Amino acid sequence: MKMDEKMAEKIVLAFSGGLDTSFCVVYLKEERKFDVITATIDTGGLSKEELKYVENRSKELGVVEHYFIDAKTEIFDEIISNIIKANALYQGVYPLMCSDRYTIAKHLIDIAKKESANAVAHGCTGAGNDQVRIDVTVMSLVPELKIIAPIRELGMRRQQEIEYLEKKGFKVKSETKKYTINENVFGRTISGSEIDENKAPREEIWVMTKVQKKEPERVKISFKKGVPTAINGKMMHGIEILRKLNEMAGAHGYGRRLYVEDETLGIKGYQAFEAPGMLLLIESHRALERLVLTHHQLNTKAPLENIYADLSYRGLFYEPVMRNIEKFVDSTQEVVTGDVAMRLHNMSAMQESVSSPYSLVREDIARYAQTAGWKGIDAESFIKMYGLQQRIAWARKK
């Protein structure tokens, strides 16, 4: 290298091997003169064959380094377990399947530090929610890192990206996509085609929840301090439990949803997803909480669950109040230990039984109350006092 030549700046790109991120590699290398480092963070959406293709594609495009990180166990321990403990469903429906973006952003930062890169990049457009999740995370944790989003900056369309890559001598897979699909260990989200038009989706879109079993199936899920630990008595790590329940519940058609989503940028959109394992774990966890937590614990926790889901969806996973909520939730989970039996059948999951050494259901107290705890006149007096303010308020209206 000559003395007057400057070394190219390094940039770390979140890389999937698809059209958008392939365009980003070549554009950043050719037009912006970066040394491009690609990072594929596996959060459960790629097969071994696909991962190999991604690695080969990065080399073909001419990156200086390619990183592959298996983050499936990490995402369960750091994110999914907290979602389950918080029963966190965005707008009461969506089990925060987008949360892997925070894991991806964190690893982009780590690799940038390791490689002494001063910029990170992604292939998000200017229309979606993922750009918010990644950018806000990077801006918060390492504000000095530059963020470059070529598709967003240039307003590129797919055909333009294809033409650019072909002009530069790179082949592009010929594929006609009716749907936009995102897949990870949580499950699959689907949009596009008739879904965007608020029409009933074709059966072909459902992959994880194709009905394969006709007879009912019983599954027992064990929890310890709010975290799933076993299926039918067999101990497993949480990520394996999630995978197994995706298979078991999905085979009965359970776990598919259609809903209208309030997106971070202010628009509403139609969304379809299938997440049999996550939905079953949250439903089972809720059933166990109803057994072991007091009425006031449940009432206090409920609005915090909604806040947690809302902030996580909207890109604010590192907002300090999120850690405050997690600490409160963890304090409630000390007694959320026990077994929940669910019956899977005909696209549904029904609670059959729930048990815990910390159960607040006391049959001996209930029997005692009926026989000797209080008399009818005692109950009548209590009711008069209990409803006093409501009775006064209604009397005022007359």
KOLMARGU-707726 format. One record per atom (N, C-alpha, C): residue in one letter; x negated, y, z negated. Coordinates in steps of 0.1 Angstrom, whole numbers, padded with zeros to 4 digits, always signed. Example, Ala and Ser with C-alpha at 12.3 -4.5 7.8 and 13.67 -1.06 7.14 Angstrom:
2
A-0132-0057-0078A-0123-0045-0078A-0132-0033-0078S-0128-0022-0071S-0137-0011-0071S-0129+0000-0079
END
This chain:
398
M-0008-0012+0000M+0000+0000+0000M-0009+0012+0000K-0005+0022+0009K-0013+0034+0009K-0010+0043-0003M-0020+0052-0006M-0019+0060-0018M-0007+0069-0018D-0003+0074-0006D+0008+0083-0005D+0022+0077-0003E+0022+0063-0003E+0034+0056-0002E+0040+0054-0016K+0053+0057-0017K+0060+0055-0030K+0066+0041-0030M+0065+0035-0042M+0072+0022-0044M+0087+0024-0043A+0094+0014-0036A+0108+0015-0036A+0114+0013-0050E+0125+0020-0052E+0132+0018-0065E+0139+0005-0065K+0140-0001-0077K+0148-0014-0078K+0162-0011-0082I+0171-0019-0076I+0185-0019-0080I+0190-0033-0082V+0199-0035-0092V+0204-0048-0095V+0219-0048-0091L+0222-0057-0082L+0236-0058-0076L+0243-0070-0081A+0255-0068-0086A+0264-0080-0089A+0268-0086-0076F+0264-0099-0074F+0265-0105-0061F+0273-0118-0061S+0283-0118-0053S+0292-0130-0051S+0289-0138-0039G+0282-0132-0029G+0280-0138-0016G+0291-0136-0006G+0301-0129-0010G+0312-0125-0001G+0308-0114+0008L+0318-0110+0016L+0316-0099+0026L+0311-0086+0019D+0319-0082+0009D+0316-0069+0003D+0302-0068-0002T+0298-0078-0010T+0285-0077-0017T+0273-0080-0007S+0277-0088+0004S+0267-0090+0014S+0264-0077+0021F+0274-0069+0024F+0273-0056+0030F+0264-0047+0021C+0267-0048+0008C+0260-0039-0002C+0245-0042-0001V+0241-0055-0001V+0227-0058+0000V+0220-0051+0011V+0225-0053+0023V+0219-0048+0035V+0219-0033+0035Y+0230-0027+0032Y+0232-0013+0031Y+0222-0006+0022L+0221-0012+0009L+0212-0006-0001L+0197-0008+0004K+0194-0019+0011K+0181-0022+0015K+0177-0013+0027E+0186-0012+0037E+0183-0006+0050E+0185+0009+0049E+0196+0013+0043E+0199+0028+0044E+0194+0035+0031R+0194+0029+0020R+0190+0036+0008R+0176+0032+0003K+0170+0023+0010K+0156+0019+0008K+0153+0014-0006F+0163+0007-0012F+0161+0000-0025F+0154-0014-0023D+0147-0018-0033D+0144-0032-0035D+0156-0038-0042V+0163-0047-0035V+0176-0052-0041V+0173-0065-0048I+0178-0065-0061I+0178-0077-0069I+0193-0081-0071T+0196-0093-0067T+0210-0098-0069T+0212-0106-0082A+0223-0105-0087A+0227-0112-0100A+0240-0119-0098T+0241-0132-0099T+0254-0139-0099T+0256-0144-0113I+0266-0139-0119I+0270-0143-0133I+0282-0152-0132D+0279-0165-0135D+0289-0175-0134D+0298-0175-0146T+0311-0170-0144T+0321-0171-0155T+0332-0181-0152G+0328-0191-0144G+0337-0202-0142G+0345-0202-0129G+0341-0194-0120G+0349-0193-0107G+0342-0199-0095L+0330-0205-0097L+0323-0210-0085L+0319-0225-0087S+0320-0233-0077S+0316-0247-0077S+0301-0247-0075K+0295-0259-0077K+0281-0260-0074K+0277-0257-0060E+0286-0261-0051E+0283-0259-0037E+0284-0244-0034E+0293-0237-0040E+0294-0223-0038E+0283-0215-0044L+0278-0220-0055L+0266-0213-0062L+0254-0215-0053K+0253-0226-0047K+0241-0229-0038K+0242-0220-0026Y+0254-0218-0020Y+0256-0209-0009Y+0252-0195-0013V+0257-0191-0024V+0254-0177-0029V+0239-0175-0030E+0232-0184-0035E+0217-0183-0037E+0210-0182-0023N+0215-0191-0014N+0209-0191+0000N+0212-0178+0007R+0225-0173+0005R+0229-0161+0012R+0220-0149+0007S+0218-0149-0006S+0209-0137-0011S+0196-0137-0004K+0190-0149-0003K+0176-0150+0003K+0177-0146+0018E+0188-0151+0025E+0189-0148+0039E+0190-0133+0041L+0197-0126+0032L+0199-0111+0033L+0187-0103+0030G+0177-0110+0023G+0164-0104+0021G+0162-0097+0008V+0168-0102-0003V+0167-0096-0016V+0153-0100-0021V+0148-0092-0031V+0134-0094-0036V+0135-0104-0048E+0147-0106-0054E+0148-0115-0065E+0163-0118-0066H+0166-0131-0070H+0180-0135-0072H+0181-0141-0086Y+0190-0137-0094Y+0193-0142-0107Y+0206-0150-0107F+0205-0162-0113F+0218-0169-0116F+0219-0171-0131I+0230-0167-0137I+0232-0168-0151I+0245-0175-0154D+0245-0187-0161D+0256-0194-0165D+0262-0188-0178A+0273-0180-0177A+0278-0173-0189A+0291-0178-0194K+0294-0191-0190K+0308-0196-0194K+0309-0198-0209T+0299-0204-0216T+0299-0205-0230T+0299-0192-0237E+0290-0183-0232E+0289-0170-0238E+0302-0162-0238I+0309-0163-0226I+0322-0155-0225I+0332-0160-0235F+0332-0174-0237F+0342-0179-0247F+0338-0174-0261D+0326-0175-0265D+0322-0171-0278D+0324-0157-0281E+0321-0148-0271E+0321-0134-0274E+0334-0127-0270I+0341-0132-0261I+0353-0125-0256I+0366-0134-0257I+0366-0146-0252I+0379-0154-0252I+0383-0157-0266S+0374-0161-0275S+0378-0164-0288S+0385-0152-0295N+0380-0140-0292N+0387-0128-0298N+0401-0126-0292I+0402-0129-0279I+0415-0127-0272I+0425-0137-0279I+0421-0149-0281I+0430-0159-0287I+0434-0155-0302K+0424-0151-0309K+0427-0147-0323K+0436-0135-0324A+0435-0126-0314A+0443-0114-0313A+0456-0116-0306N+0458-0128-0301N+0470-0131-0292N+0472-0120-0282A+0461-0116-0275A+0460-0104-0267A+0465-0107-0253L+0477-0102-0250L+0484-0103-0237L+0487-0089-0233Y+0481-0084-0222Y+0483-0071-0217Y+0498-0070-0212Q+0505-0060-0217Q+0519-0058-0215Q+0527-0070-0218G+0522-0078-0228G+0529-0090-0233G+0529-0102-0223V+0521-0101-0213V+0521-0111-0202V+0507-0116-0198Y+0498-0107-0196Y+0486-0110-0189Y+0475-0113-0199P+0468-0125-0199P+0458-0129-0209P+0444-0124-0206L+0443-0111-0201L+0430-0104-0200L+0420-0112-0192M+0425-0118-0181M+0416-0126-0172M+0405-0118-0166C+0406-0105-0166C+0396-0095-0161C+0384-0093-0170S+0385-0099-0182S+0375-0095-0192S+0361-0100-0189D+0360-0109-0179D+0346-0114-0176D+0338-0102-0170R+0344-0091-0165R+0337-0080-0160R+0328-0074-0170Y+0332-0075-0183Y+0323-0069-0193Y+0310-0078-0195T+0312-0091-0194T+0300-0100-0194T+0291-0097-0182I+0297-0096-0170I+0289-0093-0158I+0282-0080-0160A+0288-0069-0165A+0282-0056-0167A+0270-0057-0177K+0272-0065-0187K+0262-0066-0197K+0249-0072-0192H+0251-0083-0183H+0240-0089-0177H+0233-0081-0167L+0241-0073-0159L+0235-0063-0150L+0225-0054-0158I+0230-0049-0169I+0221-0040-0177I+0209-0048-0182D+0210-0060-0187D+0199-0068-0192D+0188-0070-0181I+0193-0074-0169I+0184-0076-0158I+0177-0063-0154A+0185-0052-0154A+0179-0039-0150A+0168-0036-0159K+0170-0038-0172K+0159-0035-0182K+0147-0044-0180K+0149-0057-0177K+0139-0066-0175K+0130-0063-0163E+0137-0058-0152E+0131-0056-0140E+0126-0041-0138S+0128-0033-0149S+0125-0019-0148S+0132-0012-0137A+0145-0016-0134A+0153-0010-0124A+0160+0002-0130N+0162+0012-0122N+0169+0024-0128N+0183+0026-0122A+0188+0015-0115A+0202+0016-0110A+0208+0002-0109V+0221+0001-0110V+0229-0011-0108V+0239-0008-0098A+0244-0019-0092A+0254-0017-0081A+0265-0028-0081H+0276-0025-0075H+0287-0035-0074H+0294-0033-0061G+0303-0042-0058G+0310-0041-0045G+0325-0037-0047C+0328-0031-0058C+0342-0026-0060C+0346-0015-0050T+0359-0015-0047T+0364-0004-0039T+0368+0007-0048G+0374+0017-0043G+0378+0029-0051G+0393+0027-0056A+0399+0015-0053A+0413+0014-0057A+0416+0005-0069G+0406-0004-0072G+0409-0014-0082G+0405-0010-0096N+0408-0019-0106N+0405-0017-0120N+0391-0021-0124D+0385-0030-0116D+0372-0036-0120D+0361-0025-0120Q+0362-0015-0111Q+0352-0004-0110Q+0352+0003-0124V+0364+0005-0130V+0365+0012-0143V+0358+0004-0154R+0361-0009-0154R+0355-0018-0164R+0340-0018-0164I+0334-0020-0152I+0320-0021-0150I+0313-0007-0153D+0318+0003-0146D+0312+0016-0147D+0312+0022-0161V+0324+0021-0168V+0325+0027-0182V+0316+0019-0191T+0315+0006-0189T+0305-0002-0198T+0291+0003-0196V+0287+0004-0183V+0273+0008-0181V+0270+0022-0186M+0280+0031-0183M+0278+0045-0187M+0277+0046-0202S+0284+0038-0209S+0284+0038-0224S+0272+0032-0230L+0268+0020-0225L+0257+0013-0231L+0243+0018-0227V+0242+0022-0214V+0229+0027-0209V+0232+0039-0200P+0235+0051-0205P+0239+0062-0197P+0229+0066-0187E+0216+0063-0189E+0206+0067-0179E+0205+0059-0167L+0212+0047-0167L+0213+0039-0155L+0222+0045-0144K+0217+0046-0132K+0226+0051-0121K+0235+0039-0117I+0247+0043-0112I+0256+0033-0107I+0259+0036-0093I+0257+0026-0084I+0260+0028-0070I+0270+0018-0065A+0281+0023-0059A+0292+0014-0054A+0294+0017-0039P+0286+0011-0030P+0287+0015-0016P+0300+0014-0010I+0308+0004-0013I+0322+0003-0006I+0330+0014-0010R+0330+0018-0023R+0337+0029-0028R+0332+0042-0022E+0319+0044-0022E+0314+0057-0017E+0316+0059-0003L+0316+0049+0005L+0317+0050+0020L+0331+0048+0025G+0340+0043+0016G+0354+0040+0020G+0355+0030+0031M+0346+0020+0030M+0345+0010+0040M+0357+0000+0041R+0360-0003+0053R+0370-0014+0055R+0363-0027+0060R+0370-0038+0058R+0364-0051+0061R+0358-0052+0075Q+0366-0047+0085Q+0361-0048+0099Q+0348-0040+0101Q+0347-0028+0094Q+0335-0020+0095Q+0323-0027+0089E+0326-0034+0077E+0315-0042+0071E+0310-0053+0080I+0319-0060+0086I+0316-0071+0095I+0307-0066+0106E+0312-0055+0113E+0304-0050+0124E+0290-0045+0120Y+0289-0039+0108Y+0276-0035+0103Y+0267-0047+0101L+0271-0057+0095L+0263-0069+0092L+0259-0076+0105E+0268-0077+0114E+0265-0083+0127E+0255-0075+0135K+0256-0062+0134K+0247-0053+0141K+0233-0055+0136K+0232-0058+0123K+0219-0060+0116K+0214-0074+0118G+0222-0082+0125G+0217-0096+0128G+0221-0107+0118F+0231-0104+0109F+0236-0113+0099F+0249-0119+0103K+0250-0132+0102K+0263-0139+0105K+0273-0136+0094V+0286-0136+0098V+0296-0134+0088V+0306-0145+0090K+0310-0151+0078K+0320-0162+0079K+0333-0157+0085S+0338-0164+0095S+0351-0160+0101S+0362-0166+0092E+0370-0157+0086E+0381-0162+0077E+0392-0151+0077T+0404-0156+0078T+0415-0147+0077T+0422-0149+0063K+0421-0138+0056K+0426-0139+0042K+0440-0133+0041K+0450-0141+0036K+0463-0136+0034K+0464-0130+0019Y+0455-0136+0011Y+0456-0133-0004Y+0442-0128-0009T+0442-0120-0018T+0430-0116-0026T+0431-0125-0039I+0421-0133-0041I+0420-0142-0052I+0408-0140-0060N+0410-0139-0073N+0399-0138-0083N+0400-0150-0092E+0389-0157-0094E+0389-0170-0101E+0378-0170-0111N+0381-0174-0124N+0371-0176-0134N+0376-0186-0144V+0369-0187-0155V+0373-0198-0165V+0387-0196-0171F+0392-0183-0170F+0405-0180-0175F+0416-0187-0166G+0413-0186-0153G+0423-0191-0143G+0422-0183-0130R+0433-0181-0123R+0433-0174-0110R+0443-0163-0110T+0439-0151-0104T+0448-0140-0101T+0449-0139-0086I+0462-0137-0082I+0465-0137-0067I+0473-0124-0064S+0469-0117-0053S+0477-0106-0048S+0476-0106-0033G+0484-0098-0027G+0484-0097-0012G+0496-0104-0006S+0498-0102+0007S+0509-0108+0014S+0522-0106+0008E+0530-0116+0007E+0544-0114+0001E+0545-0110-0013I+0534-0113-0021I+0534-0108-0035I+0534-0093-0036D+0527-0086-0027D+0527-0072-0027D+0540-0066-0023E+0548-0074-0016E+0561-0070-0011E+0572-0074-0021N+0569-0079-0033N+0578-0083-0043N+0588-0094-0038K+0582-0103-0030K+0589-0115-0026K+0584-0127-0033A+0592-0138-0033A+0588-0150-0040A+0576-0156-0032P+0565-0159-0040P+0553-0164-0033P+0555-0178-0028R+0547-0181-0017R+0547-0194-0012R+0541-0204-0023E+0546-0216-0022E+0541-0226-0032E+0526-0228-0030E+0521-0226-0018E+0507-0229-0016E+0497-0220-0024I+0502-0209-0029I+0493-0201-0037I+0489-0207-0050W+0497-0216-0055W+0495-0222-0068W+0486-0234-0067V+0474-0233-0073V+0464-0244-0072V+0463-0251-0086M+0462-0243-0096M+0460-0249-0110M+0473-0255-0115T+0484-0249-0110T+0497-0253-0117T+0506-0261-0107K+0500-0268-0098K+0508-0277-0090K+0513-0288-0099V+0526-0291-0098V+0532-0301-0107V+0527-0315-0102Q+0520-0322-0111Q+0515-0335-0108Q+0521-0346-0117K+0526-0342-0128K+0531-0351-0138K+0546-0349-0140K+0554-0360-0140K+0568-0359-0142K+0572-0362-0156E+0565-0370-0163E+0569-0374-0176E+0563-0364-0187P+0570-0362-0198P+0565-0353-0208P+0552-0358-0214E+0544-0349-0219E+0531-0352-0225E+0529-0344-0237R+0524-0350-0248R+0522-0343-0260R+0507-0340-0262V+0504-0328-0266V+0490-0325-0269V+0489-0318-0282K+0479-0322-0290K+0477-0316-0303K+0464-0308-0303I+0466-0295-0306I+0455-0285-0306I+0451-0282-0320S+0439-0283-0324S+0434-0280-0337S+0427-0267-0337F+0429-0259-0348F+0422-0246-0349F+0415-0245-0363K+0404-0238-0363K+0397-0235-0375K+0394-0220-0375K+0400-0213-0385K+0399-0198-0386K+0402-0192-0373G+0413-0196-0367G+0418-0190-0355G+0412-0194-0342V+0401-0202-0342V+0394-0207-0330V+0398-0221-0327P+0401-0225-0315P+0404-0239-0312P+0391-0248-0313T+0393-0259-0319T+0382-0268-0322T+0383-0282-0316A+0396-0286-0313A+0398-0300-0309A+0411-0302-0301I+0411-0312-0293I+0423-0316-0286I+0425-0331-0289N+0437-0334-0294N+0441-0347-0298N+0430-0354-0307G+0425-0346-0316G+0415-0351-0326G+0401-0351-0321K+0398-0349-0308K+0385-0349-0303K+0379-0335-0303M+0368-0334-0311M+0361-0321-0312M+0354-0317-0299M+0356-0304-0296M+0349-0299-0284M+0346-0284-0286H+0337-0279-0278H+0334-0265-0278H+0347-0258-0271G+0349-0246-0275G+0361-0239-0270G+0362-0238-0255I+0351-0237-0248I+0351-0236-0233I+0356-0249-0227E+0352-0260-0233E+0357-0273-0228E+0371-0275-0231I+0376-0270-0243I+0390-0271-0246I+0398-0263-0236L+0393-0251-0232L+0401-0243-0223L+0401-0250-0209R+0390-0256-0205R+0390-0263-0192R+0400-0275-0193K+0400-0283-0204K+0408-0294-0205K+0423-0290-0205L+0426-0280-0212L+0440-0275-0212L+0445-0269-0199N+0435-0263-0192N+0439-0259-0178N+0443-0271-0170E+0436-0282-0171E+0440-0294-0164E+0453-0300-0169M+0454-0302-0182M+0466-0309-0188M+0479-0301-0186A+0478-0288-0190A+0490-0280-0189A+0493-0277-0174G+0483-0274-0166G+0485-0271-0152G+0492-0283-0145A+0489-0295-0148A+0495-0307-0142A+0510-0308-0144H+0515-0300-0154H+0529-0300-0157H+0535-0287-0151G+0527-0279-0144G+0533-0267-0138G+0533-0255-0147Y+0528-0257-0159Y+0529-0246-0169Y+0517-0236-0167G+0521-0223-0169G+0510-0213-0169G+0510-0204-0157R+0520-0204-0148R+0521-0195-0137R+0530-0183-0140R+0526-0171-0136R+0534-0159-0139R+0534-0149-0128L+0545-0142-0126L+0546-0131-0117L+0550-0119-0126Y+0543-0107-0124Y+0548-0096-0132Y+0543-0083-0125V+0549-0072-0130V+0546-0058-0125V+0536-0053-0135E+0524-0049-0129E+0513-0045-0138E+0511-0030-0137D+0509-0023-0148D+0505-0009-0149D+0490-0009-0148E+0485-0004-0137E+0470-0004-0135E+0464+0008-0141T+0451+0007-0143T+0443+0017-0150T+0444+0031-0143L+0444+0030-0130L+0444+0043-0122L+0458+0049-0120G+0468+0043-0127G+0481+0050-0128G+0491+0044-0119I+0488+0035-0110I+0498+0029-0102I+0504+0016-0107K+0515+0012-0103K+0521-0001-0106K+0519-0010-0094G+0517-0023-0097G+0515-0032-0086G+0520-0046-0090Y+0523-0054-0080Y+0528-0068-0083Y+0515-0077-0084Q+0516-0086-0093Q+0505-0095-0096Q+0510-0109-0099A+0503-0119-0094A+0506-0133-0097A+0493-0139-0103F+0495-0147-0113F+0483-0154-0119F+0487-0168-0124E+0477-0176-0126E+0479-0189-0133E+0468-0191-0143A+0472-0193-0155A+0462-0194-0166A+0468-0204-0177P+0470-0216-0173P+0477-0226-0182P+0470-0228-0195G+0456-0229-0195G+0449-0231-0208G+0450-0219-0217M+0448-0207-0212M+0448-0195-0220M+0462-0193-0226L+0472-0194-0218L+0486-0192-0223L+0490-0202-0233L+0486-0215-0231L+0489-0225-0241L+0482-0223-0254L+0469-0218-0254L+0461-0216-0266L+0467-0204-0274I+0471-0194-0267I+0477-0182-0274I+0490-0186-0280E+0499-0193-0272E+0512-0197-0278E+0510-0206-0290S+0501-0215-0289S+0498-0225-0301S+0493-0217-0313H+0484-0208-0310H+0478-0200-0321H+0488-0191-0328R+0497-0186-0320R+0508-0178-0326R+0517-0186-0335A+0520-0199-0330A+0528-0208-0338A+0521-0211-0352L+0508-0213-0352L+0501-0215-0364L+0501-0203-0373E+0499-0191-0367E+0500-0179-0375E+0513-0177-0382R+0524-0180-0375R+0537-0179-0381R+0539-0188-0394L+0531-0198-0394L+0532-0207-0406L+0523-0202-0417V+0512-0196-0415V+0502-0193-0426V+0501-0179-0429L+0505-0169-0421L+0504-0155-0424L+0517-0150-0430T+0516-0140-0439T+0528-0134-0445T+0535-0126-0434H+0548-0122-0438H+0556-0114-0429H+0549-0101-0426H+0543-0095-0437H+0537-0082-0435H+0523-0083-0427Q+0516-0094-0429Q+0504-0096-0421Q+0508-0097-0406L+0518-0104-0403L+0522-0105-0389L+0527-0092-0383N+0534-0084-0391N+0539-0072-0386N+0528-0061-0384T+0518-0062-0393T+0507-0052-0392T+0498-0056-0380K+0496-0069-0378K+0487-0074-0367K+0493-0072-0353A+0506-0072-0352A+0513-0072-0339A+0509-0059-0331P+0511-0047-0336P+0507-0035-0328P+0492-0034-0325L+0484-0040-0334L+0470-0040-0331L+0466-0049-0320E+0474-0060-0319E+0472-0069-0308E+0474-0062-0294N+0485-0054-0294N+0488-0047-0282N+0478-0037-0278I+0473-0030-0288I+0462-0019-0286I+0450-0026-0281Y+0446-0037-0287Y+0434-0045-0283Y+0435-0049-0268A+0447-0055-0264A+0449-0059-0251A+0448-0047-0241D+0455-0036-0245D+0455-0024-0236D+0442-0018-0234L+0434-0017-0244L+0420-0011-0243L+0411-0020-0235S+0412-0033-0237S+0404-0043-0230S+0407-0043-0215Y+0420-0042-0212Y+0424-0042-0198Y+0419-0029-0191R+0420-0018-0198R+0417-0005-0192R+0402-0001-0192G+0393-0010-0195G+0379-0007-0193G+0372-0002-0206L+0379-0002-0217L+0374+0003-0230L+0370-0008-0240F+0364-0018-0235F+0360-0029-0244F+0350-0025-0255Y+0342-0015-0251Y+0332-0010-0261Y+0336+0002-0269E+0349+0006-0268E+0355+0016-0277E+0353+0011-0291P+0348+0020-0300P+0345+0015-0314P+0357+0009-0321V+0370+0014-0318V+0381+0008-0325V+0383-0006-0322M+0378-0011-0310M+0379-0025-0307M+0372-0034-0318R+0360-0029-0322R+0353-0037-0333R+0361-0036-0346N+0367-0024-0349N+0375-0023-0361N+0387-0033-0361I+0393-0034-0349I+0405-0043-0348I+0400-0058-0350E+0388-0061-0343E+0383-0075-0345E+0380-0078-0359K+0375-0068-0367K+0372-0071-0381K+0385-0074-0389F+0396-0066-0386F+0408-0068-0393F+0414-0082-0389V+0414-0085-0376V+0419-0097-0371V+0412-0109-0377D+0398-0108-0378D+0390-0119-0384D+0394-0121-0399S+0397-0110-0406S+0401-0111-0420S+0414-0119-0421T+0423-0118-0411T+0436-0126-0412T+0434-0140-0408Q+0423-0143-0401Q+0421-0157-0396Q+0415-0167-0406E+0412-0162-0418E+0406-0171-0428E+0415-0183-0430V+0428-0181-0429V+0437-0192-0432V+0444-0198-0420V+0440-0194-0408V+0446-0199-0395V+0438-0211-0391T+0440-0222-0399T+0434-0235-0397T+0445-0245-0398G+0446-0254-0388G+0456-0264-0388G+0458-0270-0374D+0469-0278-0372D+0472-0285-0360D+0485-0280-0354V+0486-0279-0341V+0498-0275-0334V+0500-0285-0323A+0512-0292-0323A+0515-0302-0313A+0525-0295-0303M+0521-0296-0290M+0530-0290-0280M+0534-0300-0270R+0546-0299-0265R+0552-0308-0256R+0552-0302-0242L+0544-0308-0233L+0543-0302-0219L+0552-0310-0210H+0561-0303-0203H+0570-0309-0194H+0577-0299-0185N+0579-0302-0172N+0587-0294-0164N+0584-0279-0164M+0572-0275-0163M+0567-0262-0162M+0569-0254-0175S+0570-0261-0186S+0571-0254-0199S+0563-0261-0210A+0561-0254-0221A+0554-0259-0232A+0562-0256-0245M+0566-0266-0252M+0574-0264-0264M+0568-0269-0277Q+0568-0261-0287Q+0562-0265-0300Q+0570-0276-0306E+0563-0287-0309E+0569-0299-0316E+0567-0299-0331S+0555-0295-0335S+0552-0295-0349S+0540-0286-0351V+0539-0281-0364V+0527-0273-0368V+0524-0276-0382S+0512-0277-0386S+0508-0281-0399S+0495-0274-0403S+0494-0271-0416S+0482-0264-0421S+0481-0266-0436P+0468-0268-0441P+0467-0268-0456P+0470-0254-0462Y+0472-0244-0454Y+0475-0230-0459Y+0489-0226-0456S+0497-0236-0453S+0511-0233-0450S+0518-0226-0461L+0526-0216-0457L+0534-0208-0466L+0549-0213-0467V+0551-0224-0460V+0564-0231-0461V+0563-0241-0473R+0571-0238-0484R+0570-0246-0496R+0584-0253-0498E+0585-0265-0494E+0598-0272-0496E+0603-0273-0510D+0593-0274-0519D+0596-0276-0534D+0602-0263-0539I+0597-0251-0534I+0603-0238-0538I+0616-0236-0532A+0618-0240-0520A+0631-0239-0513A+0642-0247-0520R+0638-0260-0524R+0648-0268-0531R+0651-0262-0545Y+0641-0257-0552Y+0643-0252-0565Y+0652-0240-0564A+0650-0231-0554A+0658-0219-0553A+0672-0223-0551Q+0675-0233-0543Q+0689-0237-0541Q+0696-0243-0553T+0688-0249-0562T+0694-0256-0574T+0693-0247-0586A+0682-0240-0588A+0680-0234-0602A+0674-0220-0601G+0669-0216-0589G+0662-0203-0588G+0671-0191-0591W+0683-0191-0585W+0692-0180-0587W+0706-0184-0584K+0715-0177-0589K+0729-0180-0587K+0735-0171-0576G+0747-0174-0572G+0753-0166-0561G+0754-0152-0565I+0758-0149-0577I+0759-0135-0582I+0746-0127-0581D+0735-0134-0583D+0722-0128-0581D+0719-0124-0567A+0722-0133-0558A+0721-0130-0544A+0729-0118-0539E+0742-0118-0544E+0751-0107-0541E+0746-0094-0546S+0740-0093-0558S+0735-0081-0563S+0722-0076-0555F+0714-0086-0551F+0702-0082-0543F+0706-0076-0530I+0716-0082-0524I+0721-0077-0511I+0726-0063-0512K+0733-0060-0522K+0739-0046-0524K+0727-0036-0525M+0717-0039-0532M+0705-0030-0534M+0697-0030-0521Y+0695-0041-0515Y+0687-0042-0503Y+0692-0033-0492G+0705-0033-0490G+0711-0025-0479G+0716-0011-0483L+0711-0006-0494L+0716+0006-0500L+0714+0018-0490Q+0702+0021-0485Q+0700+0032-0477Q+0708+0031-0464Q+0709+0020-0458Q+0716+0018-0446Q+0731+0022-0448R+0737+0017-0460R+0751+0020-0463R+0753+0035-0465I+0743+0041-0472I+0745+0056-0474I+0744+0063-0461A+0735+0059-0452A+0734+0066-0439A+0747+0065-0431W+0753+0053-0431W+0765+0052-0423W+0777+0059-0430A+0777+0060-0443A+0787+0067-0450A+0787+0082-0447R+0774+0087-0445R+0772+0101-0441R+0778+0105-0428K+0780+0095-0419K+0785+0098-0406K+0800+0099-0405K+0806+0094-0416K+0821+0094-0416K+0827+0107-0421
END
